[in-house]
Amino acid sequence: MYFVYILYSAQLDQYYIGLTKNISDRLRRHNSKSKGFTNRANDWKLVYKEYYKDKLEAMKRERQIKNWKSKNLLEKLISSAG
């Protein structure tokens, strides 16, 4: 099982989109000052996730969401999950 997920940092007022097999471990690593984009904050919260059995499908969906480059579209997706 693979997860496409969206994190939100209130400190940065930014979203992060990713892909993982273990969402709780991945969130812990995002908040532990690891290298990369998410090391600029440690208040990342999981705000959205989708499940996929196939890694290729999950990668396609992650790429699709990242290509939106629109905060409004991300927020619509997040709110639609209710």
Distance bins in CASP14 RR format, pairs under 12 A and 6 or more apart:
PFRMAT RR
TARGET T0000
AUTHOR 0000-0000-0000
RMODE 2
METHOD distances of the structure
MODEL  1
1 19 0 0 0 0 0 1 0 0 0 0 0
1 20 0 0 0 0 0 1 0 0 0 0 0
1 21 1 0 0 1 0 0 0 0 0 0 0
1 22 0 0 0 0 1 0 0 0 0 0 0
1 23 0 0 0 0 1 0 0 0 0 0 0
1 49 0 0 0 0 0 1 0 0 0 0 0
1 50 0 0 0 0 0 1 0 0 0 0 0
1 51 1 0 1 0 0 0 0 0 0 0 0
1 52 1 0 0 1 0 0 0 0 0 0 0
1 53 1 0 0 1 0 0 0 0 0 0 0
1 54 0 0 0 0 1 0 0 0 0 0 0
1 55 0 0 0 0 1 0 0 0 0 0 0
1 57 0 0 0 0 0 1 0 0 0 0 0
1 58 0 0 0 0 1 0 0 0 0 0 0
2 18 0 0 0 0 0 1 0 0 0 0 0
2 19 1 0 0 1 0 0 0 0 0 0 0
2 20 1 0 0 1 0 0 0 0 0 0 0
2 21 1 0 1 0 0 0 0 0 0 0 0
2 22 0 0 0 0 1 0 0 0 0 0 0
2 23 0 0 0 0 1 0 0 0 0 0 0
2 26 0 0 0 0 0 1 0 0 0 0 0
2 49 0 0 0 0 0 1 0 0 0 0 0
2 50 0 0 0 0 1 0 0 0 0 0 0
2 51 1 0 0 1 0 0 0 0 0 0 0
2 52 1 0 1 0 0 0 0 0 0 0 0
2 53 1 0 0 1 0 0 0 0 0 0 0
2 54 1 0 0 1 0 0 0 0 0 0 0
2 55 1 0 1 0 0 0 0 0 0 0 0
2 56 0 0 0 0 1 0 0 0 0 0 0
2 57 1 0 0 1 0 0 0 0 0 0 0
2 58 1 1 0 0 0 0 0 0 0 0 0
2 59 0 0 0 0 1 0 0 0 0 0 0
2 60 0 0 0 0 0 1 0 0 0 0 0
2 61 0 0 0 0 1 0 0 0 0 0 0
2 62 0 0 0 0 1 0 0 0 0 0 0
3 17 0 0 0 0 0 1 0 0 0 0 0
3 18 0 0 0 0 1 0 0 0 0 0 0
3 19 1 0 0 1 0 0 0 0 0 0 0
3 20 1 0 1 0 0 0 0 0 0 0 0
3 21 1 0 0 1 0 0 0 0 0 0 0
3 22 0 0 0 0 1 0 0 0 0 0 0
3 23 1 0 1 0 0 0 0 0 0 0 0
3 24 0 0 0 0 0 1 0 0 0 0 0
3 25 0 0 0 0 0 1 0 0 0 0 0
3 26 0 0 0 0 1 0 0 0 0 0 0
3 27 0 0 0 0 0 1 0 0 0 0 0
3 46 0 0 0 0 1 0 0 0 0 0 0
3 48 0 0 0 0 0 1 0 0 0 0 0
3 49 1 0 1 0 0 0 0 0 0 0 0
3 50 1 0 0 1 0 0 0 0 0 0 0
3 51 1 0 0 1 0 0 0 0 0 0 0
3 52 1 0 0 1 0 0 0 0 0 0 0
3 53 0 0 0 0 0 1 0 0 0 0 0
3 55 0 0 0 0 0 1 0 0 0 0 0
3 57 0 0 0 0 0 1 0 0 0 0 0
3 58 1 0 0 1 0 0 0 0 0 0 0
3 59 0 0 0 0 0 1 0 0 0 0 0
3 61 0 0 0 0 0 1 0 0 0 0 0
3 62 0 0 0 0 1 0 0 0 0 0 0
4 16 0 0 0 0 0 1 0 0 0 0 0
4 17 1 0 0 1 0 0 0 0 0 0 0
4 18 1 0 0 1 0 0 0 0 0 0 0
4 19 1 0 1 0 0 0 0 0 0 0 0
4 20 0 0 0 0 1 0 0 0 0 0 0
4 21 0 0 0 0 0 1 0 0 0 0 0
4 23 0 0 0 0 1 0 0 0 0 0 0
4 26 0 0 0 0 0 1 0 0 0 0 0
4 46 0 0 0 0 0 1 0 0 0 0 0
4 48 0 0 0 0 1 0 0 0 0 0 0
4 49 1 0 0 1 0 0 0 0 0 0 0
4 50 1 0 1 0 0 0 0 0 0 0 0
4 51 0 0 0 0 1 0 0 0 0 0 0
4 52 1 0 0 1 0 0 0 0 0 0 0
4 54 0 0 0 0 0 1 0 0 0 0 0
4 55 0 0 0 0 0 1 0 0 0 0 0
4 57 0 0 0 0 1 0 0 0 0 0 0
4 58 1 0 1 0 0 0 0 0 0 0 0
4 59 0 0 0 0 1 0 0 0 0 0 0
4 60 0 0 0 0 1 0 0 0 0 0 0
4 61 1 0 1 0 0 0 0 0 0 0 0
4 62 1 0 1 0 0 0 0 0 0 0 0
4 63 0 0 0 0 1 0 0 0 0 0 0
4 64 0 0 0 0 1 0 0 0 0 0 0
4 65 1 0 0 1 0 0 0 0 0 0 0
4 66 0 0 0 0 1 0 0 0 0 0 0
4 77 0 0 0 0 0 1 0 0 0 0 0
5 15 0 0 0 0 0 1 0 0 0 0 0
5 16 0 0 0 0 1 0 0 0 0 0 0
5 17 1 0 0 1 0 0 0 0 0 0 0
5 18 1 0 1 0 0 0 0 0 0 0 0
5 19 1 0 0 1 0 0 0 0 0 0 0
5 20 1 0 0 1 0 0 0 0 0 0 0
5 21 0 0 0 0 0 1 0 0 0 0 0
5 22 0 0 0 0 0 1 0 0 0 0 0
5 23 1 0 1 0 0 0 0 0 0 0 0
5 24 0 0 0 0 0 1 0 0 0 0 0
5 25 0 0 0 0 0 1 0 0 0 0 0
5 26 1 0 0 1 0 0 0 0 0 0 0
5 27 0 0 0 0 1 0 0 0 0 0 0
5 30 0 0 0 0 1 0 0 0 0 0 0
5 38 0 0 0 0 0 1 0 0 0 0 0
5 44 0 0 0 0 0 1 0 0 0 0 0
5 45 0 0 0 0 0 1 0 0 0 0 0
5 46 1 0 0 1 0 0 0 0 0 0 0
5 47 0 0 0 0 1 0 0 0 0 0 0
5 48 1 0 0 1 0 0 0 0 0 0 0
5 49 1 0 1 0 0 0 0 0 0 0 0
5 50 1 0 0 1 0 0 0 0 0 0 0
5 51 0 0 0 0 0 1 0 0 0 0 0
5 52 0 0 0 0 0 1 0 0 0 0 0
5 58 0 0 0 0 0 1 0 0 0 0 0
5 61 0 0 0 0 0 1 0 0 0 0 0
5 62 0 0 0 0 1 0 0 0 0 0 0
5 65 0 0 0 0 1 0 0 0 0 0 0
5 74 0 0 0 0 0 1 0 0 0 0 0
5 77 0 0 0 0 0 1 0 0 0 0 0
5 78 0 0 0 0 0 1 0 0 0 0 0
5 81 0 0 0 0 0 1 0 0 0 0 0
6 14 0 0 0 0 0 1 0 0 0 0 0
6 15 1 0 1 0 0 0 0 0 0 0 0
6 16 1 0 0 1 0 0 0 0 0 0 0
6 17 1 0 1 0 0 0 0 0 0 0 0
6 18 1 0 0 1 0 0 0 0 0 0 0
6 19 0 0 0 0 0 1 0 0 0 0 0
6 23 0 0 0 0 0 1 0 0 0 0 0
6 27 0 0 0 0 0 1 0 0 0 0 0
6 30 0 0 0 0 0 1 0 0 0 0 0
6 44 0 0 0 0 0 1 0 0 0 0 0
6 45 0 0 0 0 1 0 0 0 0 0 0
6 46 1 0 0 1 0 0 0 0 0 0 0
6 47 1 0 1 0 0 0 0 0 0 0 0
6 48 1 0 1 0 0 0 0 0 0 0 0
6 49 1 0 0 1 0 0 0 0 0 0 0
6 50 0 0 0 0 1 0 0 0 0 0 0
6 61 0 0 0 0 0 1 0 0 0 0 0
6 62 0 0 0 0 1 0 0 0 0 0 0
6 65 1 0 0 1 0 0 0 0 0 0 0
6 66 0 0 0 0 0 1 0 0 0 0 0
6 68 0 0 0 0 0 1 0 0 0 0 0
6 71 0 0 0 0 0 1 0 0 0 0 0
6 73 0 0 0 0 0 1 0 0 0 0 0
6 74 1 0 0 1 0 0 0 0 0 0 0
6 75 0 0 0 0 1 0 0 0 0 0 0
6 76 0 0 0 0 0 1 0 0 0 0 0
6 77 1 0 0 1 0 0 0 0 0 0 0
6 78 1 0 0 1 0 0 0 0 0 0 0
6 79 0 0 0 0 0 1 0 0 0 0 0
6 80 0 0 0 0 0 1 0 0 0 0 0
6 81 0 0 0 0 1 0 0 0 0 0 0
7 14 0 0 0 0 1 0 0 0 0 0 0
7 15 1 0 0 1 0 0 0 0 0 0 0
7 16 1 0 1 0 0 0 0 0 0 0 0
7 17 1 0 0 1 0 0 0 0 0 0 0
7 18 1 0 0 1 0 0 0 0 0 0 0
7 19 0 0 0 0 0 1 0 0 0 0 0
7 20 0 0 0 0 0 1 0 0 0 0 0
7 23 0 0 0 0 0 1 0 0 0 0 0
7 26 0 0 0 0 1 0 0 0 0 0 0
7 27 1 0 0 1 0 0 0 0 0 0 0
7 28 0 0 0 0 0 1 0 0 0 0 0
7 29 0 0 0 0 0 1 0 0 0 0 0
7 30 1 0 0 1 0 0 0 0 0 0 0
7 31 0 0 0 0 1 0 0 0 0 0 0
7 37 0 0 0 0 0 1 0 0 0 0 0
7 38 1 0 0 1 0 0 0 0 0 0 0
7 41 0 0 0 0 1 0 0 0 0 0 0
7 42 0 0 0 0 0 1 0 0 0 0 0
7 43 0 0 0 0 1 0 0 0 0 0 0
7 44 1 0 1 0 0 0 0 0 0 0 0
7 45 1 0 0 1 0 0 0 0 0 0 0
7 46 1 0 1 0 0 0 0 0 0 0 0
7 47 1 0 0 1 0 0 0 0 0 0 0
7 48 0 0 0 0 1 0 0 0 0 0 0
7 49 0 0 0 0 1 0 0 0 0 0 0
7 74 0 0 0 0 0 1 0 0 0 0 0
7 78 0 0 0 0 0 1 0 0 0 0 0
8 14 1 0 0 1 0 0 0 0 0 0 0
8 15 1 0 1 0 0 0 0 0 0 0 0
8 16 1 0 0 1 0 0 0 0 0 0 0
8 17 0 0 0 0 0 1 0 0 0 0 0
8 27 0 0 0 0 0 1 0 0 0 0 0
8 30 0 0 0 0 0 1 0 0 0 0 0
8 38 0 0 0 0 0 1 0 0 0 0 0
8 41 0 0 0 0 1 0 0 0 0 0 0
8 43 0 0 0 0 1 0 0 0 0 0 0
8 44 1 0 0 1 0 0 0 0 0 0 0
8 45 1 0 1 0 0 0 0 0 0 0 0
8 46 0 0 0 0 1 0 0 0 0 0 0
8 47 1 0 1 0 0 0 0 0 0 0 0
8 48 0 0 0 0 1 0 0 0 0 0 0
8 71 0 0 0 0 0 1 0 0 0 0 0
8 74 0 0 0 0 1 0 0 0 0 0 0
8 75 0 0 0 0 1 0 0 0 0 0 0
8 78 0 0 0 0 1 0 0 0 0 0 0
9 15 1 0 0 1 0 0 0 0 0 0 0
9 16 1 0 0 1 0 0 0 0 0 0 0
9 27 0 0 0 0 0 1 0 0 0 0 0
9 30 0 0 0 0 1 0 0 0 0 0 0
9 31 0 0 0 0 1 0 0 0 0 0 0
9 37 0 0 0 0 1 0 0 0 0 0 0
9 38 1 0 0 1 0 0 0 0 0 0 0
9 39 0 0 0 0 0 1 0 0 0 0 0
9 40 1 0 0 1 0 0 0 0 0 0 0
9 41 1 0 1 0 0 0 0 0 0 0 0
9 42 0 0 0 0 1 0 0 0 0 0 0
9 43 1 0 1 0 0 0 0 0 0 0 0
9 44 1 0 1 0 0 0 0 0 0 0 0
9 45 1 0 0 1 0 0 0 0 0 0 0
9 46 0 0 0 0 0 1 0 0 0 0 0
9 47 0 0 0 0 0 1 0 0 0 0 0
10 41 0 0 0 0 1 0 0 0 0 0 0
10 42 0 0 0 0 0 1 0 0 0 0 0
10 43 1 0 1 0 0 0 0 0 0 0 0
10 44 0 0 0 0 1 0 0 0 0 0 0
10 45 1 0 0 1 0 0 0 0 0 0 0
10 47 0 0 0 0 0 1 0 0 0 0 0
11 31 0 0 0 0 0 1 0 0 0 0 0
11 38 0 0 0 0 0 1 0 0 0 0 0
11 40 0 0 0 0 1 0 0 0 0 0 0
11 41 1 0 1 0 0 0 0 0 0 0 0
11 42 0 0 0 0 1 0 0 0 0 0 0
11 43 1 0 1 0 0 0 0 0 0 0 0
11 44 0 0 0 0 1 0 0 0 0 0 0
11 45 0 0 0 0 0 1 0 0 0 0 0
12 37 0 0 0 0 1 0 0 0 0 0 0
12 38 0 0 0 0 1 0 0 0 0 0 0
12 39 0 0 0 0 0 1 0 0 0 0 0
12 40 1 0 0 1 0 0 0 0 0 0 0
12 41 1 0 1 0 0 0 0 0 0 0 0
12 42 0 0 0 0 0 1 0 0 0 0 0
12 43 0 0 0 0 1 0 0 0 0 0 0
12 44 0 0 0 0 1 0 0 0 0 0 0
12 45 0 0 0 0 0 1 0 0 0 0 0
13 40 0 0 0 0 0 1 0 0 0 0 0
13 41 0 0 0 0 1 0 0 0 0 0 0
13 43 0 0 0 0 0 1 0 0 0 0 0
13 71 0 0 0 0 1 0 0 0 0 0 0
13 75 0 0 0 0 0 1 0 0 0 0 0
14 37 0 0 0 0 1 0 0 0 0 0 0
14 38 0 0 0 0 1 0 0 0 0 0 0
14 40 0 0 0 0 1 0 0 0 0 0 0
14 41 0 0 0 0 1 0 0 0 0 0 0
14 43 0 0 0 0 0 1 0 0 0 0 0
14 44 0 0 0 0 1 0 0 0 0 0 0
14 45 0 0 0 0 0 1 0 0 0 0 0
14 47 0 0 0 0 0 1 0 0 0 0 0
14 71 0 0 0 0 1 0 0 0 0 0 0
14 74 0 0 0 0 0 1 0 0 0 0 0
15 37 0 0 0 0 0 1 0 0 0 0 0
15 38 0 0 0 0 0 1 0 0 0 0 0
15 41 0 0 0 0 0 1 0 0 0 0 0
15 44 0 0 0 0 1 0 0 0 0 0 0
15 45 0 0 0 0 0 1 0 0 0 0 0
15 46 0 0 0 0 0 1 0 0 0 0 0
15 47 1 0 0 1 0 0 0 0 0 0 0
15 48 0 0 0 0 1 0 0 0 0 0 0
15 65 0 0 0 0 1 0 0 0 0 0 0
15 66 0 0 0 0 0 1 0 0 0 0 0
15 68 0 0 0 0 0 1 0 0 0 0 0
15 69 0 0 0 0 0 1 0 0 0 0 0
15 70 0 0 0 0 0 1 0 0 0 0 0
15 71 1 0 0 1 0 0 0 0 0 0 0
15 72 0 0 0 0 0 1 0 0 0 0 0
15 73 0 0 0 0 0 1 0 0 0 0 0
15 74 1 0 1 0 0 0 0 0 0 0 0
15 75 0 0 0 0 1 0 0 0 0 0 0
15 77 0 0 0 0 0 1 0 0 0 0 0
15 78 0 0 0 0 1 0 0 0 0 0 0
16 26 0 0 0 0 0 1 0 0 0 0 0
16 27 0 0 0 0 0 1 0 0 0 0 0
16 30 1 0 0 1 0 0 0 0 0 0 0
16 31 0 0 0 0 0 1 0 0 0 0 0
16 36 0 0 0 0 1 0 0 0 0 0 0
16 37 1 0 0 1 0 0 0 0 0 0 0
16 38 1 0 1 0 0 0 0 0 0 0 0
16 39 0 0 0 0 0 1 0 0 0 0 0
16 40 0 0 0 0 0 1 0 0 0 0 0
16 41 0 0 0 0 1 0 0 0 0 0 0
16 43 0 0 0 0 0 1 0 0 0 0 0
16 44 1 0 0 1 0 0 0 0 0 0 0
16 45 0 0 0 0 0 1 0 0 0 0 0
16 46 0 0 0 0 0 1 0 0 0 0 0
16 47 0 0 0 0 1 0 0 0 0 0 0
16 48 0 0 0 0 0 1 0 0 0 0 0
16 62 0 0 0 0 0 1 0 0 0 0 0
16 65 0 0 0 0 0 1 0 0 0 0 0
16 66 0 0 0 0 1 0 0 0 0 0 0
16 74 0 0 0 0 0 1 0 0 0 0 0
17 30 0 0 0 0 0 1 0 0 0 0 0
17 37 0 0 0 0 0 1 0 0 0 0 0
17 38 0 0 0 0 0 1 0 0 0 0 0
17 44 0 0 0 0 0 1 0 0 0 0 0
17 46 0 0 0 0 0 1 0 0 0 0 0
17 47 0 0 0 0 0 1 0 0 0 0 0
17 48 0 0 0 0 1 0 0 0 0 0 0
17 49 0 0 0 0 0 1 0 0 0 0 0
17 50 0 0 0 0 0 1 0 0 0 0 0
17 58 0 0 0 0 0 1 0 0 0 0 0
17 59 0 0 0 0 0 1 0 0 0 0 0
17 61 0 0 0 0 1 0 0 0 0 0 0
17 62 1 0 0 1 0 0 0 0 0 0 0
17 63 0 0 0 0 1 0 0 0 0 0 0
17 64 0 0 0 0 1 0 0 0 0 0 0
17 65 1 0 1 0 0 0 0 0 0 0 0
17 66 1 0 1 0 0 0 0 0 0 0 0
17 67 0 0 0 0 1 0 0 0 0 0 0
17 68 0 0 0 0 1 0 0 0 0 0 0
17 69 0 0 0 0 0 1 0 0 0 0 0
17 70 0 0 0 0 0 1 0 0 0 0 0
17 71 0 0 0 0 0 1 0 0 0 0 0
17 73 0 0 0 0 0 1 0 0 0 0 0
17 74 1 0 0 1 0 0 0 0 0 0 0
17 77 0 0 0 0 0 1 0 0 0 0 0
17 78 0 0 0 0 0 1 0 0 0 0 0
18 26 0 0 0 0 1 0 0 0 0 0 0
18 27 0 0 0 0 0 1 0 0 0 0 0
18 29 0 0 0 0 0 1 0 0 0 0 0
18 30 0 0 0 0 1 0 0 0 0 0 0
18 37 0 0 0 0 0 1 0 0 0 0 0
18 38 0 0 0 0 1 0 0 0 0 0 0
18 44 0 0 0 0 0 1 0 0 0 0 0
18 46 0 0 0 0 0 1 0 0 0 0 0
18 48 0 0 0 0 0 1 0 0 0 0 0
18 49 0 0 0 0 1 0 0 0 0 0 0
18 50 0 0 0 0 0 1 0 0 0 0 0
18 58 0 0 0 0 1 0 0 0 0 0 0
18 59 0 0 0 0 1 0 0 0 0 0 0
18 61 0 0 0 0 0 1 0 0 0 0 0
18 62 1 0 1 0 0 0 0 0 0 0 0
18 63 0 0 0 0 0 1 0 0 0 0 0
18 65 0 0 0 0 1 0 0 0 0 0 0
18 66 0 0 0 0 1 0 0 0 0 0 0
19 26 0 0 0 0 1 0 0 0 0 0 0
19 49 0 0 0 0 0 1 0 0 0 0 0
19 50 0 0 0 0 1 0 0 0 0 0 0
19 51 0 0 0 0 0 1 0 0 0 0 0
19 52 0 0 0 0 1 0 0 0 0 0 0
19 54 0 0 0 0 0 1 0 0 0 0 0
19 55 0 0 0 0 1 0 0 0 0 0 0
19 56 0 0 0 0 0 1 0 0 0 0 0
19 57 0 0 0 0 0 1 0 0 0 0 0
19 58 1 0 1 0 0 0 0 0 0 0 0
19 59 1 0 0 1 0 0 0 0 0 0 0
19 60 0 0 0 0 0 1 0 0 0 0 0
19 61 0 0 0 0 1 0 0 0 0 0 0
19 62 1 0 1 0 0 0 0 0 0 0 0
19 63 0 0 0 0 1 0 0 0 0 0 0
19 64 0 0 0 0 0 1 0 0 0 0 0
19 65 0 0 0 0 1 0 0 0 0 0 0
19 66 0 0 0 0 1 0 0 0 0 0 0
20 26 1 0 1 0 0 0 0 0 0 0 0
20 27 0 0 0 0 1 0 0 0 0 0 0
20 28 0 0 0 0 0 1 0 0 0 0 0
20 29 0 0 0 0 1 0 0 0 0 0 0
20 30 0 0 0 0 1 0 0 0 0 0 0
20 46 0 0 0 0 0 1 0 0 0 0 0
20 49 0 0 0 0 1 0 0 0 0 0 0
20 50 0 0 0 0 0 1 0 0 0 0 0
20 51 0 0 0 0 0 1 0 0 0 0 0
20 52 0 0 0 0 0 1 0 0 0 0 0
20 55 0 0 0 0 0 1 0 0 0 0 0
20 58 0 0 0 0 1 0 0 0 0 0 0
20 59 0 0 0 0 0 1 0 0 0 0 0
20 62 0 0 0 0 1 0 0 0 0 0 0
21 51 0 0 0 0 0 1 0 0 0 0 0
21 52 0 0 0 0 0 1 0 0 0 0 0
21 53 0 0 0 0 0 1 0 0 0 0 0
21 55 0 0 0 0 1 0 0 0 0 0 0
21 58 0 0 0 0 1 0 0 0 0 0 0
22 28 0 0 0 0 1 0 0 0 0 0 0
22 29 0 0 0 0 1 0 0 0 0 0 0
23 29 0 0 0 0 0 1 0 0 0 0 0
23 30 0 0 0 0 0 1 0 0 0 0 0
23 44 0 0 0 0 0 1 0 0 0 0 0
23 46 1 0 0 1 0 0 0 0 0 0 0
23 48 0 0 0 0 0 1 0 0 0 0 0
23 49 1 0 0 1 0 0 0 0 0 0 0
23 50 0 0 0 0 0 1 0 0 0 0 0
23 51 0 0 0 0 1 0 0 0 0 0 0
23 58 0 0 0 0 0 1 0 0 0 0 0
24 30 0 0 0 0 0 1 0 0 0 0 0
24 31 0 0 0 0 0 1 0 0 0 0 0
24 46 0 0 0 0 1 0 0 0 0 0 0
24 49 0 0 0 0 0 1 0 0 0 0 0
25 31 0 0 0 0 0 1 0 0 0 0 0
25 32 0 0 0 0 0 1 0 0 0 0 0
25 34 0 0 0 0 0 1 0 0 0 0 0
26 32 0 0 0 0 0 1 0 0 0 0 0
26 34 0 0 0 0 0 1 0 0 0 0 0
26 38 0 0 0 0 1 0 0 0 0 0 0
26 44 0 0 0 0 1 0 0 0 0 0 0
26 46 0 0 0 0 1 0 0 0 0 0 0
26 49 0 0 0 0 0 1 0 0 0 0 0
27 34 0 0 0 0 0 1 0 0 0 0 0
27 38 0 0 0 0 1 0 0 0 0 0 0
27 42 0 0 0 0 0 1 0 0 0 0 0
27 43 0 0 0 0 0 1 0 0 0 0 0
27 44 1 0 0 1 0 0 0 0 0 0 0
27 45 0 0 0 0 1 0 0 0 0 0 0
27 46 1 0 1 0 0 0 0 0 0 0 0
27 47 0 0 0 0 0 1 0 0 0 0 0
27 49 0 0 0 0 0 1 0 0 0 0 0
28 34 0 0 0 0 1 0 0 0 0 0 0
28 38 0 0 0 0 0 1 0 0 0 0 0
28 42 0 0 0 0 0 1 0 0 0 0 0
28 44 0 0 0 0 1 0 0 0 0 0 0
28 46 0 0 0 0 0 1 0 0 0 0 0
29 35 0 0 0 0 0 1 0 0 0 0 0
29 36 0 0 0 0 0 1 0 0 0 0 0
29 38 0 0 0 0 1 0 0 0 0 0 0
29 39 0 0 0 0 0 1 0 0 0 0 0
29 42 0 0 0 0 0 1 0 0 0 0 0
29 44 0 0 0 0 1 0 0 0 0 0 0
30 36 0 0 0 0 1 0 0 0 0 0 0
30 37 0 0 0 0 1 0 0 0 0 0 0
30 38 1 0 1 0 0 0 0 0 0 0 0
30 39 0 0 0 0 1 0 0 0 0 0 0
30 40 0 0 0 0 0 1 0 0 0 0 0
30 41 0 0 0 0 1 0 0 0 0 0 0
30 42 0 0 0 0 1 0 0 0 0 0 0
30 43 0 0 0 0 0 1 0 0 0 0 0
30 44 1 0 1 0 0 0 0 0 0 0 0
30 45 0 0 0 0 1 0 0 0 0 0 0
30 46 0 0 0 0 1 0 0 0 0 0 0
31 38 1 0 0 1 0 0 0 0 0 0 0
31 39 0 0 0 0 1 0 0 0 0 0 0
31 40 0 0 0 0 0 1 0 0 0 0 0
31 41 0 0 0 0 1 0 0 0 0 0 0
31 42 1 0 1 0 0 0 0 0 0 0 0
31 43 1 0 0 1 0 0 0 0 0 0 0
31 44 1 0 1 0 0 0 0 0 0 0 0
31 45 0 0 0 0 1 0 0 0 0 0 0
31 46 0 0 0 0 0 1 0 0 0 0 0
32 38 0 0 0 0 1 0 0 0 0 0 0
32 39 0 0 0 0 1 0 0 0 0 0 0
32 41 0 0 0 0 0 1 0 0 0 0 0
32 42 1 0 0 1 0 0 0 0 0 0 0
32 44 0 0 0 0 0 1 0 0 0 0 0
33 39 1 0 1 0 0 0 0 0 0 0 0
33 40 0 0 0 0 1 0 0 0 0 0 0
33 41 0 0 0 0 1 0 0 0 0 0 0
33 42 1 0 0 1 0 0 0 0 0 0 0
33 43 0 0 0 0 0 1 0 0 0 0 0
33 44 0 0 0 0 0 1 0 0 0 0 0
34 40 0 0 0 0 0 1 0 0 0 0 0
34 41 0 0 0 0 0 1 0 0 0 0 0
34 42 0 0 0 0 0 1 0 0 0 0 0
34 44 0 0 0 0 0 1 0 0 0 0 0
37 44 0 0 0 0 0 1 0 0 0 0 0
37 66 0 0 0 0 0 1 0 0 0 0 0
38 44 1 0 1 0 0 0 0 0 0 0 0
38 45 0 0 0 0 0 1 0 0 0 0 0
45 78 0 0 0 0 0 1 0 0 0 0 0
46 78 0 0 0 0 0 1 0 0 0 0 0
46 81 0 0 0 0 0 1 0 0 0 0 0
47 74 0 0 0 0 1 0 0 0 0 0 0
47 75 0 0 0 0 1 0 0 0 0 0 0
47 77 0 0 0 0 1 0 0 0 0 0 0
47 78 1 0 1 0 0 0 0 0 0 0 0
47 79 0 0 0 0 1 0 0 0 0 0 0
47 80 0 0 0 0 0 1 0 0 0 0 0
47 81 0 0 0 0 1 0 0 0 0 0 0
47 82 0 0 0 0 0 1 0 0 0 0 0
48 61 0 0 0 0 0 1 0 0 0 0 0
48 62 0 0 0 0 0 1 0 0 0 0 0
48 65 0 0 0 0 1 0 0 0 0 0 0
48 73 0 0 0 0 0 1 0 0 0 0 0
48 74 0 0 0 0 1 0 0 0 0 0 0
48 75 0 0 0 0 1 0 0 0 0 0 0
48 76 0 0 0 0 0 1 0 0 0 0 0
48 77 1 0 0 1 0 0 0 0 0 0 0
48 78 1 0 1 0 0 0 0 0 0 0 0
48 79 0 0 0 0 1 0 0 0 0 0 0
48 80 0 0 0 0 1 0 0 0 0 0 0
48 81 1 0 1 0 0 0 0 0 0 0 0
48 82 0 0 0 0 1 0 0 0 0 0 0
49 58 0 0 0 0 0 1 0 0 0 0 0
49 61 0 0 0 0 0 1 0 0 0 0 0
49 62 0 0 0 0 0 1 0 0 0 0 0
49 65 0 0 0 0 0 1 0 0 0 0 0
49 77 0 0 0 0 0 1 0 0 0 0 0
49 78 0 0 0 0 0 1 0 0 0 0 0
49 81 0 0 0 0 1 0 0 0 0 0 0
50 57 0 0 0 0 1 0 0 0 0 0 0
50 58 1 0 0 1 0 0 0 0 0 0 0
50 60 0 0 0 0 0 1 0 0 0 0 0
50 61 1 0 0 1 0 0 0 0 0 0 0
50 62 0 0 0 0 1 0 0 0 0 0 0
50 64 0 0 0 0 0 1 0 0 0 0 0
50 65 0 0 0 0 1 0 0 0 0 0 0
50 77 0 0 0 0 1 0 0 0 0 0 0
50 78 0 0 0 0 0 1 0 0 0 0 0
50 80 0 0 0 0 0 1 0 0 0 0 0
50 81 0 0 0 0 1 0 0 0 0 0 0
51 57 0 0 0 0 0 1 0 0 0 0 0
51 58 0 0 0 0 1 0 0 0 0 0 0
51 61 0 0 0 0 0 1 0 0 0 0 0
51 81 0 0 0 0 0 1 0 0 0 0 0
52 58 1 1 0 0 0 0 0 0 0 0 0
52 59 0 0 0 0 1 0 0 0 0 0 0
52 60 0 0 0 0 1 0 0 0 0 0 0
52 61 1 0 0 1 0 0 0 0 0 0 0
52 62 0 0 0 0 1 0 0 0 0 0 0
54 60 0 0 0 0 1 0 0 0 0 0 0
54 61 0 0 0 0 0 1 0 0 0 0 0
55 61 0 0 0 0 0 1 0 0 0 0 0
55 62 0 0 0 0 0 1 0 0 0 0 0
56 62 0 0 0 0 0 1 0 0 0 0 0
56 63 0 0 0 0 0 1 0 0 0 0 0
57 63 0 0 0 0 0 1 0 0 0 0 0
57 64 0 0 0 0 0 1 0 0 0 0 0
58 64 0 0 0 0 0 1 0 0 0 0 0
58 65 0 0 0 0 0 1 0 0 0 0 0
59 65 0 0 0 0 0 1 0 0 0 0 0
59 66 0 0 0 0 0 1 0 0 0 0 0
60 66 0 0 0 0 0 1 0 0 0 0 0
60 67 0 0 0 0 0 1 0 0 0 0 0
61 67 0 0 0 0 0 1 0 0 0 0 0
61 68 0 0 0 0 0 1 0 0 0 0 0
61 77 0 0 0 0 0 1 0 0 0 0 0
62 68 0 0 0 0 0 1 0 0 0 0 0
63 69 0 0 0 0 0 1 0 0 0 0 0
64 73 0 0 0 0 0 1 0 0 0 0 0
64 74 0 0 0 0 0 1 0 0 0 0 0
64 77 0 0 0 0 0 1 0 0 0 0 0
65 73 0 0 0 0 1 0 0 0 0 0 0
65 74 1 0 0 1 0 0 0 0 0 0 0
65 76 0 0 0 0 0 1 0 0 0 0 0
65 77 1 0 0 1 0 0 0 0 0 0 0
65 78 0 0 0 0 0 1 0 0 0 0 0
66 73 0 0 0 0 0 1 0 0 0 0 0
66 74 0 0 0 0 1 0 0 0 0 0 0
67 73 0 0 0 0 0 1 0 0 0 0 0
67 74 0 0 0 0 0 1 0 0 0 0 0
68 74 1 0 0 1 0 0 0 0 0 0 0
68 75 0 0 0 0 0 1 0 0 0 0 0
68 76 0 0 0 0 1 0 0 0 0 0 0
68 77 0 0 0 0 1 0 0 0 0 0 0
70 76 0 0 0 0 1 0 0 0 0 0 0
70 77 0 0 0 0 0 1 0 0 0 0 0
71 77 0 0 0 0 0 1 0 0 0 0 0
71 78 0 0 0 0 0 1 0 0 0 0 0
72 78 0 0 0 0 0 1 0 0 0 0 0
72 79 0 0 0 0 0 1 0 0 0 0 0
73 79 0 0 0 0 0 1 0 0 0 0 0
73 80 0 0 0 0 0 1 0 0 0 0 0
74 80 0 0 0 0 0 1 0 0 0 0 0
74 81 0 0 0 0 0 1 0 0 0 0 0
75 81 0 0 0 0 0 1 0 0 0 0 0
75 82 0 0 0 0 0 1 0 0 0 0 0
76 82 0 0 0 0 0 1 0 0 0 0 0
END
